[in-house]
Amino acid sequence: MKRFWMLGLALFFVTTLYGRALAQSAQKLPIPDGPVAQEVPGAKELPDPHMDYKVVFDIAKGAPKTDGVNPGLTGVVRYLNTLAANGVPAGHRKIAVVFHQDGTDVVMNNDAFKARYGHDNPNVALIHQMKEAGVDFRVCGQAVLAHKIDPQTINRDIELDLWALTTLVNLQLRGYVRVEGN
């Protein structure tokens, strides 16, 4: 009887580990060229494929230089890809990004950004790729006014809201967890 239990326990651990490896390899990354958190052997807390992840990233800082991708977006990509790599299905990944304060200029479409800074907006392609992967983008209307951005020039993948504070509070009341983006 003792052998039966030991064999059963061993079989459980093998199938659990195999199942995790299969889930990781079976799912395509939402942003294939983007970063993923590295595996940590023996890590206790891992993304749970059965859990719904409702997360809002609060991006209030810009990139150090206007020709660089906003580092907050890179963090969102890493999180999104890590969930997928650990078997969390797309239907369980509800991710929103709220731009405000110094993170606001990235919301301009390429033409408006180029007119203001003299070069292409390095964030447009990544934002579009993330939008296609199901990420919801919002921008603070008060920050748009303060940064003198014409609402007509906002990237079409980004929604204009009244105020970041309202958006962040509303999403948190709907069960989203707030994470500072950078």
Secondary structure, DSSP 8 states (H G I E B T S, - for coil): -HHHHHHHHHHHHHHHHHHHHHHHHHS--SSTTS------TT-S----TTS-EEEEEEE----SSTTS--HHHHHHHHHHHHHHHTT--GGGEEEEEEE-GGGGGGGB-HHHHHHHHSS--TTHHHHHHHHHTT-EEEEEHHHHHHTT--GGGB-TTEEEES-HHHHHHHHHHTT-EEEE--
